Amino acid sequence: MVALQIRGVPDDIRQTLADRAAARGQSLQSFLLSLVTDEARRSTNLALLERFDGRQDGSQLATTQVTEALDQARADREAALSEVASNAL
């Protein structure tokens, strides 16, 4: 495993990071490792999204339409489950 070092971090920034780490019950080192790890994982996600940029073969629905369809499907599922539960009694 490799070690990383960051020079020239202002005191107030270091303190803010240390406070955030403490709030999570982590050491500063563990907290910073989780930030670096998350950033590296996001870059993979970004690269994947960029591969699909400009494609026209996907859904053309607006976000609100997708949300409405999901909400309706969930409501239908809940109603069906409630009916099954009522019939079981």
mmCIF file of the C-alpha atoms, coordinates in Angstrom:
data_MODEL
# 
_entry.id   MODEL 
# 
loop_
_atom_site.group_PDB 
_atom_site.id 
_atom_site.type_symbol 
_atom_site.label_atom_id 
_atom_site.label_alt_id 
_atom_site.label_comp_id 
_atom_site.label_asym_id 
_atom_site.label_entity_id 
_atom_site.label_seq_id 
_atom_site.pdbx_PDB_ins_code 
_atom_site.Cartn_x 
_atom_site.Cartn_y 
_atom_site.Cartn_z 
_atom_site.occupancy 
_atom_site.B_iso_or_equiv 
_atom_site.pdbx_formal_charge 
_atom_site.auth_seq_id 
_atom_site.auth_comp_id 
_atom_site.auth_asym_id 
_atom_site.auth_atom_id 
_atom_site.pdbx_PDB_model_num 
ATOM 1  C CA . MET A 1 1  ? 0.000   0.000   0.000   1.00 0.00 ? 1  MET A CA 1 
ATOM 2  C CA . VAL A 1 2  ? 1.290   3.453   -0.871  1.00 0.00 ? 2  VAL A CA 1 
ATOM 3  C CA . ALA A 1 3  ? 1.408   6.489   1.413   1.00 0.00 ? 3  ALA A CA 1 
ATOM 4  C CA . LEU A 1 4  ? 0.150   9.908   0.302   1.00 0.00 ? 4  LEU A CA 1 
ATOM 5  C CA . GLN A 1 5  ? 1.238   13.206  1.768   1.00 0.00 ? 5  GLN A CA 1 
ATOM 6  C CA . ILE A 1 6  ? -0.298  16.642  1.269   1.00 0.00 ? 6  ILE A CA 1 
ATOM 7  C CA . ARG A 1 7  ? 1.864   19.643  2.057   1.00 0.00 ? 7  ARG A CA 1 
ATOM 8  C CA . GLY A 1 8  ? 0.734   23.179  2.708   1.00 0.00 ? 8  GLY A CA 1 
ATOM 9  C CA . VAL A 1 9  ? -2.702  22.432  4.166   1.00 0.00 ? 9  VAL A CA 1 
ATOM 10 C CA . PRO A 1 10 ? -3.901  25.549  6.000   1.00 0.00 ? 10 PRO A CA 1 
ATOM 11 C CA . ASP A 1 11 ? -4.491  25.065  9.725   1.00 0.00 ? 11 ASP A CA 1 
ATOM 12 C CA . ASP A 1 12 ? -8.194  25.912  9.514   1.00 0.00 ? 12 ASP A CA 1 
ATOM 13 C CA . ILE A 1 13 ? -8.748  23.361  6.752   1.00 0.00 ? 13 ILE A CA 1 
ATOM 14 C CA . ARG A 1 14 ? -6.916  20.679  8.715   1.00 0.00 ? 14 ARG A CA 1 
ATOM 15 C CA . GLN A 1 15 ? -9.002  21.471  11.788  1.00 0.00 ? 15 GLN A CA 1 
ATOM 16 C CA . THR A 1 16 ? -12.247 21.310  9.827   1.00 0.00 ? 16 THR A CA 1 
ATOM 17 C CA . LEU A 1 17 ? -11.289 17.903  8.457   1.00 0.00 ? 17 LEU A CA 1 
ATOM 18 C CA . ALA A 1 18 ? -10.252 16.687  11.904  1.00 0.00 ? 18 ALA A CA 1 
ATOM 19 C CA . ASP A 1 19 ? -13.583 17.864  13.336  1.00 0.00 ? 19 ASP A CA 1 
ATOM 20 C CA . ARG A 1 20 ? -15.532 16.058  10.604  1.00 0.00 ? 20 ARG A CA 1 
ATOM 21 C CA . ALA A 1 21 ? -13.503 12.891  11.241  1.00 0.00 ? 21 ALA A CA 1 
ATOM 22 C CA . ALA A 1 22 ? -14.184 13.095  14.969  1.00 0.00 ? 22 ALA A CA 1 
ATOM 23 C CA . ALA A 1 23 ? -17.898 13.597  14.350  1.00 0.00 ? 23 ALA A CA 1 
ATOM 24 C CA . ARG A 1 24 ? -17.882 10.294  12.465  1.00 0.00 ? 24 ARG A CA 1 
ATOM 25 C CA . GLY A 1 25 ? -15.842 8.565   15.112  1.00 0.00 ? 25 GLY A CA 1 
ATOM 26 C CA . GLN A 1 26 ? -12.888 8.184   12.749  1.00 0.00 ? 26 GLN A CA 1 
ATOM 27 C CA . SER A 1 27 ? -9.278  9.142   12.832  1.00 0.00 ? 27 SER A CA 1 
ATOM 28 C CA . LEU A 1 28 ? -8.245  11.900  10.461  1.00 0.00 ? 28 LEU A CA 1 
ATOM 29 C CA . GLN A 1 29 ? -6.302  9.337   8.434   1.00 0.00 ? 29 GLN A CA 1 
ATOM 30 C CA . SER A 1 30 ? -9.341  7.021   8.102   1.00 0.00 ? 30 SER A CA 1 
ATOM 31 C CA . PHE A 1 31 ? -11.584 9.924   7.192   1.00 0.00 ? 31 PHE A CA 1 
ATOM 32 C CA . LEU A 1 32 ? -9.222  11.191  4.508   1.00 0.00 ? 32 LEU A CA 1 
ATOM 33 C CA . LEU A 1 33 ? -8.777  7.682   3.106   1.00 0.00 ? 33 LEU A CA 1 
ATOM 34 C CA . SER A 1 34 ? -12.554 7.371   2.774   1.00 0.00 ? 34 SER A CA 1 
ATOM 35 C CA . LEU A 1 35 ? -12.695 10.737  0.946   1.00 0.00 ? 35 LEU A CA 1 
ATOM 36 C CA . VAL A 1 36 ? -9.937  9.725   -1.459  1.00 0.00 ? 36 VAL A CA 1 
ATOM 37 C CA . THR A 1 37 ? -11.540 6.314   -2.022  1.00 0.00 ? 37 THR A CA 1 
ATOM 38 C CA . ASP A 1 38 ? -14.951 7.853   -2.717  1.00 0.00 ? 38 ASP A CA 1 
ATOM 39 C CA . GLU A 1 39 ? -13.408 10.311  -5.173  1.00 0.00 ? 39 GLU A CA 1 
ATOM 40 C CA . ALA A 1 40 ? -11.614 7.529   -7.039  1.00 0.00 ? 40 ALA A CA 1 
ATOM 41 C CA . ARG A 1 41 ? -14.860 5.534   -7.282  1.00 0.00 ? 41 ARG A CA 1 
ATOM 42 C CA . ARG A 1 42 ? -16.772 8.558   -8.545  1.00 0.00 ? 42 ARG A CA 1 
ATOM 43 C CA . SER A 1 43 ? -14.243 9.083   -11.320 1.00 0.00 ? 43 SER A CA 1 
ATOM 44 C CA . THR A 1 44 ? -15.060 5.580   -12.553 1.00 0.00 ? 44 THR A CA 1 
ATOM 45 C CA . ASN A 1 45 ? -18.768 6.461   -12.533 1.00 0.00 ? 45 ASN A CA 1 
ATOM 46 C CA . LEU A 1 46 ? -18.074 9.673   -14.428 1.00 0.00 ? 46 LEU A CA 1 
ATOM 47 C CA . ALA A 1 47 ? -16.091 7.794   -17.073 1.00 0.00 ? 47 ALA A CA 1 
ATOM 48 C CA . LEU A 1 48 ? -19.007 5.388   -17.502 1.00 0.00 ? 48 LEU A CA 1 
ATOM 49 C CA . LEU A 1 49 ? -21.513 8.218   -17.844 1.00 0.00 ? 49 LEU A CA 1 
ATOM 50 C CA . GLU A 1 50 ? -19.304 9.949   -20.406 1.00 0.00 ? 50 GLU A CA 1 
ATOM 51 C CA . ARG A 1 51 ? -19.380 6.775   -22.535 1.00 0.00 ? 51 ARG A CA 1 
ATOM 52 C CA . PHE A 1 52 ? -23.150 7.186   -22.819 1.00 0.00 ? 52 PHE A CA 1 
ATOM 53 C CA . ASP A 1 53 ? -23.121 10.921  -23.500 1.00 0.00 ? 53 ASP A CA 1 
ATOM 54 C CA . GLY A 1 54 ? -24.970 11.801  -26.659 1.00 0.00 ? 54 GLY A CA 1 
ATOM 55 C CA . ARG A 1 55 ? -26.755 8.453   -27.080 1.00 0.00 ? 55 ARG A CA 1 
ATOM 56 C CA . GLN A 1 56 ? -30.337 8.639   -28.255 1.00 0.00 ? 56 GLN A CA 1 
ATOM 57 C CA . ASP A 1 57 ? -31.428 5.032   -27.676 1.00 0.00 ? 57 ASP A CA 1 
ATOM 58 C CA . GLY A 1 58 ? -32.444 5.397   -24.054 1.00 0.00 ? 58 GLY A CA 1 
ATOM 59 C CA . SER A 1 59 ? -35.569 6.654   -22.361 1.00 0.00 ? 59 SER A CA 1 
ATOM 60 C CA . GLN A 1 60 ? -36.850 9.996   -23.549 1.00 0.00 ? 60 GLN A CA 1 
ATOM 61 C CA . LEU A 1 61 ? -39.031 10.503  -20.485 1.00 0.00 ? 61 LEU A CA 1 
ATOM 62 C CA . ALA A 1 62 ? -38.642 13.578  -18.344 1.00 0.00 ? 62 ALA A CA 1 
ATOM 63 C CA . THR A 1 63 ? -37.524 13.075  -14.758 1.00 0.00 ? 63 THR A CA 1 
ATOM 64 C CA . THR A 1 64 ? -40.989 13.985  -13.491 1.00 0.00 ? 64 THR A CA 1 
ATOM 65 C CA . GLN A 1 65 ? -42.569 11.330  -15.733 1.00 0.00 ? 65 GLN A CA 1 
ATOM 66 C CA . VAL A 1 66 ? -40.214 8.669   -14.401 1.00 0.00 ? 66 VAL A CA 1 
ATOM 67 C CA . THR A 1 67 ? -40.937 9.736   -10.827 1.00 0.00 ? 67 THR A CA 1 
ATOM 68 C CA . GLU A 1 68 ? -44.692 9.613   -11.428 1.00 0.00 ? 68 GLU A CA 1 
ATOM 69 C CA . ALA A 1 69 ? -44.439 6.140   -13.001 1.00 0.00 ? 69 ALA A CA 1 
ATOM 70 C CA . LEU A 1 70 ? -42.396 4.855   -10.054 1.00 0.00 ? 70 LEU A CA 1 
ATOM 71 C CA . ASP A 1 71 ? -44.795 6.363   -7.531  1.00 0.00 ? 71 ASP A CA 1 
ATOM 72 C CA . GLN A 1 72 ? -47.752 4.733   -9.306  1.00 0.00 ? 72 GLN A CA 1 
ATOM 73 C CA . ALA A 1 73 ? -45.994 1.351   -9.477  1.00 0.00 ? 73 ALA A CA 1 
ATOM 74 C CA . ARG A 1 74 ? -45.199 1.543   -5.761  1.00 0.00 ? 74 ARG A CA 1 
ATOM 75 C CA . ALA A 1 75 ? -48.788 2.473   -4.909  1.00 0.00 ? 75 ALA A CA 1 
ATOM 76 C CA . ASP A 1 76 ? -50.075 -0.441  -7.024  1.00 0.00 ? 76 ASP A CA 1 
ATOM 77 C CA . ARG A 1 77 ? -47.664 -2.815  -5.300  1.00 0.00 ? 77 ARG A CA 1 
ATOM 78 C CA . GLU A 1 78 ? -48.704 -1.597  -1.847  1.00 0.00 ? 78 GLU A CA 1 
ATOM 79 C CA . ALA A 1 79 ? -52.377 -2.039  -2.732  1.00 0.00 ? 79 ALA A CA 1 
ATOM 80 C CA . ALA A 1 80 ? -51.739 -5.569  -3.996  1.00 0.00 ? 80 ALA A CA 1 
ATOM 81 C CA . LEU A 1 81 ? -49.770 -6.474  -0.864  1.00 0.00 ? 81 LEU A CA 1 
ATOM 82 C CA . SER A 1 82 ? -52.499 -5.047  1.357   1.00 0.00 ? 82 SER A CA 1 
ATOM 83 C CA . GLU A 1 83 ? -55.102 -7.093  -0.484  1.00 0.00 ? 83 GLU A CA 1 
ATOM 84 C CA . VAL A 1 84 ? -53.055 -10.279 -0.068  1.00 0.00 ? 84 VAL A CA 1 
ATOM 85 C CA . ALA A 1 85 ? -52.616 -9.543  3.630   1.00 0.00 ? 85 ALA A CA 1 
ATOM 86 C CA . SER A 1 86 ? -56.371 -8.913  4.054   1.00 0.00 ? 86 SER A CA 1 
ATOM 87 C CA . ASN A 1 87 ? -57.244 -12.172 2.302   1.00 0.00 ? 87 ASN A CA 1 
ATOM 88 C CA . ALA A 1 88 ? -54.810 -14.099 4.498   1.00 0.00 ? 88 ALA A CA 1 
ATOM 89 C CA . LEU A 1 89 ? -56.659 -13.072 7.648   1.00 0.00 ? 89 LEU A CA 1 
# 
